[in-house]
């Protein structure tokens, strides 16, 4: 089974996701789970293509395979690009890494890799509630900051 290339058309106000997985079965499951959450999705197979997409659009959710394109999580160029975006953009993105070496929701591991969520490969079938819960936690965490930004902009 070949990975499917998906390039939904985005409209202003759409929830958007970039899925960077090179195992077709896992990609299909993740795309189905994010589609059920109402996300419009882009996928990519090549590092250059994905990096271009990351620079061209601010995605709400970015899902990256731990070993995408045979890279380690520490040397993954997609993860490095997503994590090192400007702070204003990064605060509005939710980055999840999926891999066999992770325990789902391990906050220290997520912190170690500067991402919002790590997901074990065995838990991909339950990605929808895991992402929903992670997004809610991120929104609650940044709510005071975003409120302070609004107050500062109004002044």
CNS distance restraints for C-alpha pairs under 8 A (distance, minus, plus):
assign (resid   1 and name CA) (resid  24 and name CA) 6.32 0.50 0.50
assign (resid   1 and name CA) (resid  25 and name CA) 7.76 0.50 0.50
assign (resid   2 and name CA) (resid  24 and name CA) 5.81 0.50 0.50
assign (resid   3 and name CA) (resid  22 and name CA) 6.69 0.50 0.50
assign (resid   3 and name CA) (resid  23 and name CA) 6.79 0.50 0.50
assign (resid   3 and name CA) (resid  24 and name CA) 4.30 0.50 0.50
assign (resid   3 and name CA) (resid  25 and name CA) 7.82 0.50 0.50
assign (resid   3 and name CA) (resid  27 and name CA) 6.98 0.50 0.50
assign (resid   3 and name CA) (resid  28 and name CA) 7.84 0.50 0.50
assign (resid   3 and name CA) (resid  45 and name CA) 7.95 0.50 0.50
assign (resid   4 and name CA) (resid  24 and name CA) 7.21 0.50 0.50
assign (resid   4 and name CA) (resid  28 and name CA) 7.85 0.50 0.50
assign (resid   4 and name CA) (resid  43 and name CA) 7.79 0.50 0.50
assign (resid   5 and name CA) (resid  42 and name CA) 7.64 0.50 0.50
assign (resid   5 and name CA) (resid  43 and name CA) 5.62 0.50 0.50
assign (resid   5 and name CA) (resid  44 and name CA) 6.34 0.50 0.50
assign (resid   5 and name CA) (resid  45 and name CA) 7.73 0.50 0.50
assign (resid   6 and name CA) (resid  41 and name CA) 6.64 0.50 0.50
assign (resid   6 and name CA) (resid  42 and name CA) 5.23 0.50 0.50
assign (resid   6 and name CA) (resid  43 and name CA) 5.22 0.50 0.50
assign (resid   6 and name CA) (resid  44 and name CA) 7.73 0.50 0.50
assign (resid   7 and name CA) (resid  41 and name CA) 6.30 0.50 0.50
assign (resid   7 and name CA) (resid  42 and name CA) 4.52 0.50 0.50
assign (resid   7 and name CA) (resid  43 and name CA) 6.56 0.50 0.50
assign (resid   8 and name CA) (resid  40 and name CA) 5.82 0.50 0.50
assign (resid   8 and name CA) (resid  41 and name CA) 5.61 0.50 0.50
assign (resid   8 and name CA) (resid  42 and name CA) 6.14 0.50 0.50
assign (resid   9 and name CA) (resid  40 and name CA) 7.51 0.50 0.50
assign (resid  10 and name CA) (resid  14 and name CA) 6.32 0.50 0.50
assign (resid  10 and name CA) (resid  16 and name CA) 7.45 0.50 0.50
assign (resid  10 and name CA) (resid  40 and name CA) 6.87 0.50 0.50
assign (resid  14 and name CA) (resid  39 and name CA) 7.24 0.50 0.50
assign (resid  14 and name CA) (resid  40 and name CA) 6.99 0.50 0.50
assign (resid  15 and name CA) (resid  38 and name CA) 6.86 0.50 0.50
assign (resid  15 and name CA) (resid  39 and name CA) 4.89 0.50 0.50
assign (resid  15 and name CA) (resid  40 and name CA) 6.15 0.50 0.50
assign (resid  15 and name CA) (resid  59 and name CA) 7.85 0.50 0.50
assign (resid  15 and name CA) (resid  60 and name CA) 6.25 0.50 0.50
assign (resid  16 and name CA) (resid  39 and name CA) 5.17 0.50 0.50
assign (resid  16 and name CA) (resid  40 and name CA) 4.86 0.50 0.50
assign (resid  16 and name CA) (resid  41 and name CA) 5.85 0.50 0.50
assign (resid  16 and name CA) (resid  42 and name CA) 7.95 0.50 0.50
assign (resid  16 and name CA) (resid  59 and name CA) 5.23 0.50 0.50
assign (resid  16 and name CA) (resid  60 and name CA) 5.27 0.50 0.50
assign (resid  16 and name CA) (resid  61 and name CA) 6.47 0.50 0.50
assign (resid  17 and name CA) (resid  34 and name CA) 7.75 0.50 0.50
assign (resid  17 and name CA) (resid  39 and name CA) 6.15 0.50 0.50
assign (resid  17 and name CA) (resid  40 and name CA) 6.17 0.50 0.50
assign (resid  17 and name CA) (resid  41 and name CA) 4.84 0.50 0.50
assign (resid  17 and name CA) (resid  42 and name CA) 6.34 0.50 0.50
assign (resid  17 and name CA) (resid  59 and name CA) 5.41 0.50 0.50
assign (resid  17 and name CA) (resid  60 and name CA) 5.81 0.50 0.50
assign (resid  17 and name CA) (resid  61 and name CA) 4.57 0.50 0.50
assign (resid  17 and name CA) (resid  62 and name CA) 5.60 0.50 0.50
assign (resid  17 and name CA) (resid  63 and name CA) 7.58 0.50 0.50
assign (resid  18 and name CA) (resid  41 and name CA) 5.81 0.50 0.50
assign (resid  18 and name CA) (resid  42 and name CA) 4.90 0.50 0.50
assign (resid  18 and name CA) (resid  43 and name CA) 5.73 0.50 0.50
assign (resid  18 and name CA) (resid  59 and name CA) 6.48 0.50 0.50
assign (resid  18 and name CA) (resid  61 and name CA) 6.41 0.50 0.50
assign (resid  18 and name CA) (resid  62 and name CA) 4.80 0.50 0.50
assign (resid  18 and name CA) (resid  63 and name CA) 6.23 0.50 0.50
assign (resid  19 and name CA) (resid  27 and name CA) 7.40 0.50 0.50
assign (resid  19 and name CA) (resid  30 and name CA) 7.76 0.50 0.50
assign (resid  19 and name CA) (resid  31 and name CA) 7.33 0.50 0.50
assign (resid  19 and name CA) (resid  41 and name CA) 7.13 0.50 0.50
assign (resid  19 and name CA) (resid  42 and name CA) 6.30 0.50 0.50
assign (resid  19 and name CA) (resid  43 and name CA) 4.87 0.50 0.50
assign (resid  19 and name CA) (resid  44 and name CA) 7.02 0.50 0.50
assign (resid  19 and name CA) (resid  62 and name CA) 6.08 0.50 0.50
assign (resid  19 and name CA) (resid  63 and name CA) 4.88 0.50 0.50
assign (resid  19 and name CA) (resid  64 and name CA) 6.31 0.50 0.50
assign (resid  20 and name CA) (resid  27 and name CA) 7.90 0.50 0.50
assign (resid  20 and name CA) (resid  43 and name CA) 5.98 0.50 0.50
assign (resid  20 and name CA) (resid  44 and name CA) 5.85 0.50 0.50
assign (resid  20 and name CA) (resid  45 and name CA) 7.07 0.50 0.50
assign (resid  20 and name CA) (resid  50 and name CA) 7.57 0.50 0.50
assign (resid  20 and name CA) (resid  62 and name CA) 7.73 0.50 0.50
assign (resid  20 and name CA) (resid  63 and name CA) 5.92 0.50 0.50
assign (resid  20 and name CA) (resid  64 and name CA) 4.69 0.50 0.50
assign (resid  20 and name CA) (resid  65 and name CA) 6.18 0.50 0.50
assign (resid  20 and name CA) (resid  68 and name CA) 7.16 0.50 0.50
assign (resid  21 and name CA) (resid  26 and name CA) 7.11 0.50 0.50
assign (resid  21 and name CA) (resid  27 and name CA) 5.45 0.50 0.50
assign (resid  21 and name CA) (resid  43 and name CA) 7.92 0.50 0.50
assign (resid  21 and name CA) (resid  44 and name CA) 7.78 0.50 0.50
assign (resid  21 and name CA) (resid  45 and name CA) 7.57 0.50 0.50
assign (resid  21 and name CA) (resid  63 and name CA) 7.66 0.50 0.50
assign (resid  21 and name CA) (resid  64 and name CA) 6.03 0.50 0.50
assign (resid  21 and name CA) (resid  65 and name CA) 5.10 0.50 0.50
assign (resid  21 and name CA) (resid  68 and name CA) 6.28 0.50 0.50
assign (resid  22 and name CA) (resid  27 and name CA) 6.93 0.50 0.50
assign (resid  22 and name CA) (resid  45 and name CA) 6.52 0.50 0.50
assign (resid  22 and name CA) (resid  65 and name CA) 7.38 0.50 0.50
assign (resid  22 and name CA) (resid  68 and name CA) 6.16 0.50 0.50
assign (resid  22 and name CA) (resid  69 and name CA) 7.14 0.50 0.50
assign (resid  23 and name CA) (resid  27 and name CA) 6.03 0.50 0.50
assign (resid  24 and name CA) (resid  28 and name CA) 6.09 0.50 0.50
assign (resid  25 and name CA) (resid  29 and name CA) 6.39 0.50 0.50
assign (resid  26 and name CA) (resid  30 and name CA) 6.17 0.50 0.50
assign (resid  26 and name CA) (resid 124 and name CA) 7.30 0.50 0.50
assign (resid  27 and name CA) (resid  31 and name CA) 6.00 0.50 0.50
assign (resid  28 and name CA) (resid  32 and name CA) 6.07 0.50 0.50
assign (resid  29 and name CA) (resid  33 and name CA) 6.16 0.50 0.50
assign (resid  29 and name CA) (resid 124 and name CA) 7.09 0.50 0.50
assign (resid  29 and name CA) (resid 125 and name CA) 6.51 0.50 0.50
assign (resid  30 and name CA) (resid  34 and name CA) 6.12 0.50 0.50
assign (resid  30 and name CA) (resid 124 and name CA) 6.83 0.50 0.50
assign (resid  30 and name CA) (resid 125 and name CA) 7.70 0.50 0.50
assign (resid  30 and name CA) (resid 127 and name CA) 6.99 0.50 0.50
assign (resid  31 and name CA) (resid  35 and name CA) 5.93 0.50 0.50
assign (resid  31 and name CA) (resid  41 and name CA) 7.34 0.50 0.50
assign (resid  32 and name CA) (resid  36 and name CA) 6.19 0.50 0.50
assign (resid  33 and name CA) (resid  37 and name CA) 6.59 0.50 0.50
assign (resid  33 and name CA) (resid 125 and name CA) 7.87 0.50 0.50
assign (resid  33 and name CA) (resid 127 and name CA) 6.36 0.50 0.50
assign (resid  33 and name CA) (resid 128 and name CA) 5.26 0.50 0.50
assign (resid  34 and name CA) (resid  38 and name CA) 6.57 0.50 0.50
assign (resid  34 and name CA) (resid  39 and name CA) 5.60 0.50 0.50
assign (resid  34 and name CA) (resid  41 and name CA) 7.95 0.50 0.50
assign (resid  34 and name CA) (resid 128 and name CA) 6.59 0.50 0.50
assign (resid  35 and name CA) (resid  39 and name CA) 5.07 0.50 0.50
assign (resid  35 and name CA) (resid  40 and name CA) 6.65 0.50 0.50
assign (resid  35 and name CA) (resid  41 and name CA) 7.54 0.50 0.50
assign (resid  36 and name CA) (resid 128 and name CA) 7.70 0.50 0.50
assign (resid  37 and name CA) (resid 128 and name CA) 6.89 0.50 0.50
assign (resid  43 and name CA) (resid  50 and name CA) 7.81 0.50 0.50
assign (resid  44 and name CA) (resid  49 and name CA) 6.47 0.50 0.50
assign (resid  44 and name CA) (resid  50 and name CA) 5.58 0.50 0.50
assign (resid  45 and name CA) (resid  49 and name CA) 7.37 0.50 0.50
assign (resid  45 and name CA) (resid  50 and name CA) 7.39 0.50 0.50
assign (resid  46 and name CA) (resid  50 and name CA) 6.31 0.50 0.50
assign (resid  46 and name CA) (resid  69 and name CA) 7.75 0.50 0.50
assign (resid  47 and name CA) (resid  51 and name CA) 6.06 0.50 0.50
assign (resid  47 and name CA) (resid  69 and name CA) 7.50 0.50 0.50
assign (resid  47 and name CA) (resid  77 and name CA) 7.44 0.50 0.50
assign (resid  47 and name CA) (resid  78 and name CA) 6.80 0.50 0.50
assign (resid  48 and name CA) (resid  52 and name CA) 6.19 0.50 0.50
assign (resid  49 and name CA) (resid  53 and name CA) 6.32 0.50 0.50
assign (resid  50 and name CA) (resid  54 and name CA) 6.17 0.50 0.50
assign (resid  50 and name CA) (resid  78 and name CA) 7.14 0.50 0.50
assign (resid  51 and name CA) (resid  55 and name CA) 6.27 0.50 0.50
assign (resid  51 and name CA) (resid  78 and name CA) 6.34 0.50 0.50
assign (resid  51 and name CA) (resid  81 and name CA) 7.10 0.50 0.50
assign (resid  52 and name CA) (resid  56 and name CA) 6.12 0.50 0.50
assign (resid  53 and name CA) (resid  57 and name CA) 6.05 0.50 0.50
assign (resid  54 and name CA) (resid  58 and name CA) 6.68 0.50 0.50
assign (resid  54 and name CA) (resid  59 and name CA) 7.48 0.50 0.50
assign (resid  54 and name CA) (resid  81 and name CA) 7.69 0.50 0.50
assign (resid  54 and name CA) (resid  82 and name CA) 7.03 0.50 0.50
assign (resid  58 and name CA) (resid  89 and name CA) 7.07 0.50 0.50
assign (resid  58 and name CA) (resid  93 and name CA) 7.43 0.50 0.50
assign (resid  59 and name CA) (resid  93 and name CA) 6.35 0.50 0.50
assign (resid  60 and name CA) (resid  92 and name CA) 6.62 0.50 0.50
assign (resid  60 and name CA) (resid  93 and name CA) 4.78 0.50 0.50
assign (resid  60 and name CA) (resid  94 and name CA) 6.05 0.50 0.50
assign (resid  61 and name CA) (resid  93 and name CA) 5.75 0.50 0.50
assign (resid  61 and name CA) (resid  94 and name CA) 4.71 0.50 0.50
assign (resid  61 and name CA) (resid  95 and name CA) 5.85 0.50 0.50
assign (resid  61 and name CA) (resid  96 and name CA) 7.62 0.50 0.50
assign (resid  62 and name CA) (resid  82 and name CA) 7.92 0.50 0.50
assign (resid  62 and name CA) (resid  93 and name CA) 7.32 0.50 0.50
assign (resid  62 and name CA) (resid  94 and name CA) 6.23 0.50 0.50
assign (resid  62 and name CA) (resid  95 and name CA) 4.79 0.50 0.50
assign (resid  62 and name CA) (resid  96 and name CA) 6.22 0.50 0.50
assign (resid  63 and name CA) (resid  95 and name CA) 5.99 0.50 0.50
assign (resid  63 and name CA) (resid  96 and name CA) 4.82 0.50 0.50
assign (resid  63 and name CA) (resid  97 and name CA) 5.80 0.50 0.50
assign (resid  63 and name CA) (resid  98 and name CA) 7.27 0.50 0.50
assign (resid  64 and name CA) (resid  68 and name CA) 7.10 0.50 0.50
assign (resid  64 and name CA) (resid  78 and name CA) 7.52 0.50 0.50
assign (resid  64 and name CA) (resid  79 and name CA) 6.92 0.50 0.50
assign (resid  64 and name CA) (resid  95 and name CA) 7.76 0.50 0.50
assign (resid  64 and name CA) (resid  96 and name CA) 6.35 0.50 0.50
assign (resid  64 and name CA) (resid  97 and name CA) 4.90 0.50 0.50
assign (resid  64 and name CA) (resid  98 and name CA) 6.25 0.50 0.50
assign (resid  65 and name CA) (resid  97 and name CA) 5.70 0.50 0.50
assign (resid  65 and name CA) (resid  98 and name CA) 4.93 0.50 0.50
assign (resid  65 and name CA) (resid  99 and name CA) 6.06 0.50 0.50
assign (resid  66 and name CA) (resid  71 and name CA) 7.64 0.50 0.50
assign (resid  66 and name CA) (resid  72 and name CA) 6.57 0.50 0.50
assign (resid  66 and name CA) (resid  73 and name CA) 5.08 0.50 0.50
assign (resid  66 and name CA) (resid  76 and name CA) 7.63 0.50 0.50
assign (resid  66 and name CA) (resid  97 and name CA) 5.89 0.50 0.50
assign (resid  66 and name CA) (resid  98 and name CA) 5.58 0.50 0.50
assign (resid  66 and name CA) (resid  99 and name CA) 4.87 0.50 0.50
assign (resid  66 and name CA) (resid 100 and name CA) 7.95 0.50 0.50
assign (resid  67 and name CA) (resid  71 and name CA) 4.86 0.50 0.50
assign (resid  67 and name CA) (resid  72 and name CA) 5.25 0.50 0.50
assign (resid  67 and name CA) (resid  73 and name CA) 6.18 0.50 0.50
assign (resid  67 and name CA) (resid  76 and name CA) 7.28 0.50 0.50
assign (resid  67 and name CA) (resid  99 and name CA) 7.31 0.50 0.50
assign (resid  68 and name CA) (resid  72 and name CA) 7.85 0.50 0.50
assign (resid  68 and name CA) (resid  76 and name CA) 7.14 0.50 0.50
assign (resid  71 and name CA) (resid  75 and name CA) 6.01 0.50 0.50
assign (resid  71 and name CA) (resid  76 and name CA) 5.20 0.50 0.50
assign (resid  71 and name CA) (resid  77 and name CA) 7.99 0.50 0.50
assign (resid  72 and name CA) (resid  76 and name CA) 5.66 0.50 0.50
assign (resid  73 and name CA) (resid  79 and name CA) 7.55 0.50 0.50
assign (resid  73 and name CA) (resid 113 and name CA) 7.88 0.50 0.50
assign (resid  74 and name CA) (resid 113 and name CA) 7.56 0.50 0.50
assign (resid  75 and name CA) (resid  80 and name CA) 7.46 0.50 0.50
assign (resid  76 and name CA) (resid  80 and name CA) 6.20 0.50 0.50
assign (resid  77 and name CA) (resid  81 and name CA) 6.10 0.50 0.50
assign (resid  78 and name CA) (resid  82 and name CA) 6.16 0.50 0.50
assign (resid  79 and name CA) (resid  83 and name CA) 5.98 0.50 0.50
assign (resid  80 and name CA) (resid  84 and name CA) 6.00 0.50 0.50
assign (resid  81 and name CA) (resid  85 and name CA) 6.39 0.50 0.50
assign (resid  82 and name CA) (resid  90 and name CA) 7.72 0.50 0.50
assign (resid  82 and name CA) (resid  95 and name CA) 7.68 0.50 0.50
assign (resid  83 and name CA) (resid  90 and name CA) 7.01 0.50 0.50
assign (resid  83 and name CA) (resid  95 and name CA) 7.96 0.50 0.50
assign (resid  83 and name CA) (resid 114 and name CA) 6.49 0.50 0.50
assign (resid  83 and name CA) (resid 115 and name CA) 7.02 0.50 0.50
assign (resid  84 and name CA) (resid  90 and name CA) 7.77 0.50 0.50
assign (resid  85 and name CA) (resid  89 and name CA) 6.48 0.50 0.50
assign (resid  85 and name CA) (resid  90 and name CA) 5.81 0.50 0.50
assign (resid  86 and name CA) (resid  90 and name CA) 6.06 0.50 0.50
assign (resid  87 and name CA) (resid  91 and name CA) 6.06 0.50 0.50
assign (resid  88 and name CA) (resid  92 and name CA) 7.02 0.50 0.50
assign (resid  89 and name CA) (resid  93 and name CA) 6.71 0.50 0.50
assign (resid  90 and name CA) (resid  94 and name CA) 7.86 0.50 0.50
assign (resid  91 and name CA) (resid 142 and name CA) 7.69 0.50 0.50
assign (resid  94 and name CA) (resid 115 and name CA) 7.60 0.50 0.50
assign (resid  94 and name CA) (resid 116 and name CA) 5.93 0.50 0.50
assign (resid  94 and name CA) (resid 117 and name CA) 7.96 0.50 0.50
assign (resid  94 and name CA) (resid 135 and name CA) 7.02 0.50 0.50
assign (resid  94 and name CA) (resid 138 and name CA) 7.83 0.50 0.50
assign (resid  95 and name CA) (resid 115 and name CA) 5.31 0.50 0.50
assign (resid  95 and name CA) (resid 116 and name CA) 5.30 0.50 0.50
assign (resid  95 and name CA) (resid 117 and name CA) 6.51 0.50 0.50
assign (resid  96 and name CA) (resid 115 and name CA) 6.22 0.50 0.50
assign (resid  96 and name CA) (resid 116 and name CA) 5.93 0.50 0.50
assign (resid  96 and name CA) (resid 117 and name CA) 4.62 0.50 0.50
assign (resid  96 and name CA) (resid 118 and name CA) 5.60 0.50 0.50
assign (resid  96 and name CA) (resid 119 and name CA) 7.17 0.50 0.50
assign (resid  97 and name CA) (resid 115 and name CA) 7.37 0.50 0.50
assign (resid  97 and name CA) (resid 117 and name CA) 6.45 0.50 0.50
assign (resid  97 and name CA) (resid 118 and name CA) 4.92 0.50 0.50
assign (resid  97 and name CA) (resid 119 and name CA) 6.17 0.50 0.50
assign (resid  98 and name CA) (resid 102 and name CA) 7.35 0.50 0.50
assign (resid  98 and name CA) (resid 118 and name CA) 5.96 0.50 0.50
assign (resid  98 and name CA) (resid 119 and name CA) 4.76 0.50 0.50
assign (resid  98 and name CA) (resid 120 and name CA) 5.90 0.50 0.50
assign (resid  98 and name CA) (resid 121 and name CA) 6.08 0.50 0.50
assign (resid  98 and name CA) (resid 124 and name CA) 7.81 0.50 0.50
assign (resid  99 and name CA) (resid 118 and name CA) 7.79 0.50 0.50
assign (resid  99 and name CA) (resid 119 and name CA) 6.50 0.50 0.50
assign (resid  99 and name CA) (resid 120 and name CA) 5.37 0.50 0.50
assign (resid  99 and name CA) (resid 121 and name CA) 5.15 0.50 0.50
assign (resid 100 and name CA) (resid 120 and name CA) 5.47 0.50 0.50
assign (resid 100 and name CA) (resid 121 and name CA) 4.88 0.50 0.50
assign (resid 100 and name CA) (resid 122 and name CA) 7.49 0.50 0.50
assign (resid 101 and name CA) (resid 120 and name CA) 6.78 0.50 0.50
assign (resid 102 and name CA) (resid 106 and name CA) 7.52 0.50 0.50
assign (resid 102 and name CA) (resid 109 and name CA) 7.74 0.50 0.50
assign (resid 102 and name CA) (resid 118 and name CA) 6.36 0.50 0.50
assign (resid 102 and name CA) (resid 119 and name CA) 6.05 0.50 0.50
assign (resid 102 and name CA) (resid 120 and name CA) 4.67 0.50 0.50
assign (resid 102 and name CA) (resid 121 and name CA) 7.53 0.50 0.50
assign (resid 103 and name CA) (resid 118 and name CA) 7.03 0.50 0.50
assign (resid 103 and name CA) (resid 119 and name CA) 6.21 0.50 0.50
assign (resid 103 and name CA) (resid 120 and name CA) 4.97 0.50 0.50
assign (resid 104 and name CA) (resid 117 and name CA) 7.76 0.50 0.50
assign (resid 104 and name CA) (resid 118 and name CA) 5.55 0.50 0.50
assign (resid 104 and name CA) (resid 119 and name CA) 4.12 0.50 0.50
assign (resid 104 and name CA) (resid 120 and name CA) 4.90 0.50 0.50
assign (resid 104 and name CA) (resid 123 and name CA) 6.99 0.50 0.50
assign (resid 105 and name CA) (resid 110 and name CA) 7.78 0.50 0.50
assign (resid 105 and name CA) (resid 117 and name CA) 6.06 0.50 0.50
assign (resid 105 and name CA) (resid 118 and name CA) 5.70 0.50 0.50
assign (resid 105 and name CA) (resid 119 and name CA) 6.37 0.50 0.50
assign (resid 105 and name CA) (resid 130 and name CA) 7.97 0.50 0.50
assign (resid 106 and name CA) (resid 110 and name CA) 6.30 0.50 0.50
assign (resid 106 and name CA) (resid 117 and name CA) 7.57 0.50 0.50
assign (resid 106 and name CA) (resid 118 and name CA) 6.43 0.50 0.50
assign (resid 107 and name CA) (resid 111 and name CA) 6.01 0.50 0.50
assign (resid 107 and name CA) (resid 117 and name CA) 7.16 0.50 0.50
assign (resid 107 and name CA) (resid 118 and name CA) 7.72 0.50 0.50
assign (resid 108 and name CA) (resid 112 and name CA) 6.02 0.50 0.50
assign (resid 109 and name CA) (resid 113 and name CA) 6.43 0.50 0.50
assign (resid 109 and name CA) (resid 118 and name CA) 7.09 0.50 0.50
assign (resid 110 and name CA) (resid 114 and name CA) 5.99 0.50 0.50
assign (resid 110 and name CA) (resid 115 and name CA) 5.08 0.50 0.50
assign (resid 110 and name CA) (resid 116 and name CA) 5.87 0.50 0.50
assign (resid 110 and name CA) (resid 117 and name CA) 5.45 0.50 0.50
assign (resid 110 and name CA) (resid 118 and name CA) 5.58 0.50 0.50
assign (resid 111 and name CA) (resid 115 and name CA) 6.17 0.50 0.50
assign (resid 111 and name CA) (resid 116 and name CA) 7.35 0.50 0.50
assign (resid 116 and name CA) (resid 134 and name CA) 7.45 0.50 0.50
assign (resid 116 and name CA) (resid 138 and name CA) 7.72 0.50 0.50
assign (resid 117 and name CA) (resid 131 and name CA) 8.00 0.50 0.50
assign (resid 117 and name CA) (resid 134 and name CA) 6.88 0.50 0.50
assign (resid 119 and name CA) (resid 123 and name CA) 6.54 0.50 0.50
assign (resid 119 and name CA) (resid 124 and name CA) 7.03 0.50 0.50
assign (resid 119 and name CA) (resid 127 and name CA) 7.97 0.50 0.50
assign (resid 120 and name CA) (resid 124 and name CA) 6.93 0.50 0.50
assign (resid 123 and name CA) (resid 127 and name CA) 6.54 0.50 0.50
assign (resid 126 and name CA) (resid 130 and name CA) 6.62 0.50 0.50
assign (resid 127 and name CA) (resid 131 and name CA) 5.87 0.50 0.50
assign (resid 128 and name CA) (resid 132 and name CA) 6.07 0.50 0.50
assign (resid 129 and name CA) (resid 133 and name CA) 6.00 0.50 0.50
assign (resid 130 and name CA) (resid 134 and name CA) 6.10 0.50 0.50
assign (resid 131 and name CA) (resid 135 and name CA) 5.93 0.50 0.50
assign (resid 132 and name CA) (resid 136 and name CA) 6.23 0.50 0.50
assign (resid 133 and name CA) (resid 137 and name CA) 6.28 0.50 0.50
assign (resid 134 and name CA) (resid 138 and name CA) 6.20 0.50 0.50
assign (resid 135 and name CA) (resid 139 and name CA) 6.10 0.50 0.50
assign (resid 136 and name CA) (resid 140 and name CA) 6.18 0.50 0.50
assign (resid 137 and name CA) (resid 141 and name CA) 6.06 0.50 0.50
assign (resid 138 and name CA) (resid 142 and name CA) 6.17 0.50 0.50
assign (resid 139 and name CA) (resid 143 and name CA) 5.78 0.50 0.50
assign (resid 140 and name CA) (resid 144 and name CA) 7.88 0.50 0.50
assign (resid 142 and name CA) (resid 146 and name CA) 6.11 0.50 0.50
assign (resid 143 and name CA) (resid 147 and name CA) 6.07 0.50 0.50
assign (resid 144 and name CA) (resid 148 and name CA) 6.15 0.50 0.50
assign (resid 145 and name CA) (resid 149 and name CA) 6.26 0.50 0.50
assign (resid 146 and name CA) (resid 150 and name CA) 6.33 0.50 0.50
assign (resid 147 and name CA) (resid 151 and name CA) 6.34 0.50 0.50
assign (resid 148 and name CA) (resid 152 and name CA) 6.09 0.50 0.50
assign (resid 149 and name CA) (resid 153 and name CA) 6.05 0.50 0.50
assign (resid 150 and name CA) (resid 154 and name CA) 6.15 0.50 0.50
assign (resid 151 and name CA) (resid 155 and name CA) 6.35 0.50 0.50
